[in-house]
Amino acid sequence: MSAADPRSRVPRTDRLLADPRIGSAGAGLGAAAVRAAITAAQGRARAGEIAPEDVASAVVAELSARGASSLTPVLNATGVVVHTNLGRAPLSDAARQALQDASGYVDVELDLTTGQRSGRGVAARQALLDACPAAEDALIVNNGAAALVLATTALAAGREVVISRGEFVEIGAGFRLSDLMESTGARLREVGTTNRTHPADYRDAMGPETGCLLKVHPSNFRVDGFTSSVPLAELRALADEHGVPLVVDVGSGLLTPDPALPHEPSLSEALEAGADAVIASGDKLLGGPQAGLLLGRTETIRRLARFPLARAVRADKLTLAALEATLRGGPTPVASALHADPQRVRERAEALAAAVGARVVEHDGRVGGGGAPGVPLPGWAVRLPEAAARPLRLGTPAVLPRVHDGACLVDPRCVPEERDADLLAAMRAALAEVG
Ligand SMILES: *Cc1c(COP(=O)(O)O)cnc(C)c1O
């Protein structure tokens, strides 16, 4: 290598580490991340991709673009509101603020007036009870699956959980609710058939071995045609005949019925129909953080809270803070996307399409996340060439479109309106790349 070779002018690591611009861009990212960015930029200079004098600014640009974790924020342009692969519900501004506030030391289990220990998560529990007055008590755990395991274990370990065969749900990635419940020692007593279950089926199965009666909302599939299931009021009567609790897993976490989702059961309805404990997830239609919600009668909820497994599935302070803020704050992003005015979605799609010389097509959004299967949310999307999907995903910001029928569809439904300019910039960059 001659002295004139630009590669000899690549700045050394110690000089770059001492550069105050790199110091401030890398603050909070950790020494390993800063060194990795420096090594990468030096490598690019040695390969002739950038000039040696630009190495420092390349490191600054790389570090500034990076979040504190490797998770990349994504604009969800799929039209699927609760997108499991994108972390389900995006949090409200209030919930984001609450997460920030709760991330240091907080009085999650302390009464500041007395200086004594207090009940954990009292405020989040109260927010749930205020949002769902049909419940006498509530317990917040790690997720819906944990709530189900806790309920069936506490109420029926070593005994039977009576459940309709039509309610055997696989919740994704090969996880079956039935396996989950049996893994902790409750036995499942299946009754009825896939499409029809009658009161007599339950009655024949119930006896001294019955620990609880369970109804699960088959949230991610629907059986149409010759079907029948037993209404909750009748299950309540059967549970009373045998003196066992009735547990209902509604899944998606609607607090009250939503006219936009006519077949989606709500927590309130299930409680009013007599459930002793109702189970739902926090990060589906409720629009909050990952959590498992158990609401119901005081006696049943207390029994669950005192069961040793409850400690293993307890919610952390961040969950409690974000859940309370979600419940107390205004409409969640999930609610806004779910109830988006189709005309407004169309106007936004048309403005984006006009700016890139594309056209719009009708495009139904979906609830997603195992909620309201088959219920279309009428809307519109920008139709781009399929090849634009990859550069959109890899762009800044990352955009996830829907690839369908040989096209790349960009649906603005789940993109906050104030991000439309960013979405447009990403679309322009992606189209420039595919030519
Ligand atoms: C989603 C779902 C679960 C699992 O809840 P997680 O919060 O994902 O653990 C359990 N039951 C039903 C009916 C569901 O829809």
The ligand as an SDF file (V2000), in Angstrom:
LIG
                    3D

 15 15  0  0  0  0  0  0  0  0999 V2000
  -55.1270  -15.0230   21.8590 C   0  0  0  0  0  0  0  0  0  0  0  0
  -55.8840  -16.0080   22.6510 C   0  0  0  0  0  0  0  0  0  0  0  0
  -55.2660  -16.6650   23.7340 C   0  0  0  0  0  0  0  0  0  0  0  0
  -53.8210  -16.4530   24.0810 C   0  0  0  0  0  0  0  0  0  0  0  0
  -53.6070  -15.1650   24.6050 O   0  0  0  0  0  0  0  0  0  0  0  0
  -52.1190  -14.5630   24.6220 P   0  0  0  0  0  0  0  0  0  0  0  0
  -52.3070  -13.1980   25.2060 O   0  0  0  0  0  0  0  0  0  0  0  0
  -51.6510  -14.5690   23.2170 O   0  0  0  0  0  0  0  0  0  0  0  0
  -51.2990  -15.4380   25.4900 O   0  0  0  0  0  0  0  0  0  0  0  0
  -56.0140  -17.5490   24.4700 C   0  0  0  0  0  0  0  0  0  0  0  0
  -57.3070  -17.7900   24.1480 N   0  0  0  0  0  0  0  0  0  0  0  0
  -57.9310  -17.1810   23.1200 C   0  0  0  0  0  0  0  0  0  0  0  0
  -59.3680  -17.4980   22.8400 C   0  0  0  0  0  0  0  0  0  0  0  0
  -57.2310  -16.2680   22.3290 C   0  0  0  0  0  0  0  0  0  0  0  0
  -57.8490  -15.6580   21.3130 O   0  0  0  0  0  0  0  0  0  0  0  0
  1  2  1  0
  2  3  1  0
  2 14  2  0
  3  4  1  0
  3 10  2  0
  4  5  1  0
  5  6  1  0
  6  7  2  0
  6  8  1  0
  6  9  1  0
 10 11  1  0
 11 12  2  0
 12 13  1  0
 12 14  1  0
 14 15  1  0
M  END
$$$$
